[in-house]
Amino acid sequence: MDNMNITKSFSLKSTNAEFTERQKNVFDQLKVLENNRKNTSNDRQMETDEHTDSNRRTQRSITKHFRGKESIFKKPQNPVPKNYINRIPDFKKHPHKWTRYSLDDVRDEDISDKGNTKAALSFLKELEGRKSADMECDQNNSDELPSKIIFKKHTTVVRPKDDEDPETSKPSFRSSKVIMPEYVVGQKSKKKKRKTRA
């Protein structure tokens, strides 16, 4: 292992003998310091191993009677979240925008379960009354109306005029192509004359 730790010493070649001597002294001192550090770290390691075992035993004995009891130190509260302001409801931020209603003027009888069931039953009876009245009206109206309603489809027949060719007046499709009507550039279109009634 010693062979692996041995490294070539760093040196700068110089013609000045005084510089070379200082360089040698600096690197020798660095090696001495490195060896001292290794020795002291090994000594400290051994001391701390012995010391930590004894410290752990003494700390356990000292803190043994505190186990299971509440700590005298207060735990810090969590910091206020950044979006806490957004969590506050609008009616608390801006109470002047809101109207507060109370149910102080309502009787307890109206709020109880009995009151709710009574109101629901009366509403259902009212619905049944409306439905029976509608059925009677439908029966009276059904006598007046015919039993079967027949709808006829409205159709109009468009007849082409004799002077216009129906094939050329509108675009048509032939084999997936759109065929447009023929126009002559520069020719005026014929105006349709409206028939006047006399």
HUFEN-V459471 format. One line per field, one symbol per residue. ss: DSSP state (H for helix, E for strand, - for the rest). burial: 1 if it has 24 or more other ideal C-beta (glycine too) atoms within 12 Angstrom, else 0. A space follows every 50 residues. Layout:
# HUFEN-V459471
ss->???
burial->???
This chain:
# HUFEN-V459471
ss->-HHHH-----------HHHHHHHHHHHHHHHHHHHHHHHHHHHHHHHHHH HHHHHHHHHHHHHHHH-----------------HHHH--HHHH-HHH--- -------HHHH-HHHHHHHHHHHHHHHHHHHHHHHHHHHHHHHH------ ---------------HHHH--EEE--EEE-------------------
burial->00000000000000000000000000000000000000000000000000 00000000000000000000000000000000000000000000000000 00000000000000000000000000000000000000000000000000 000000000000000000000000000000000000000000000000
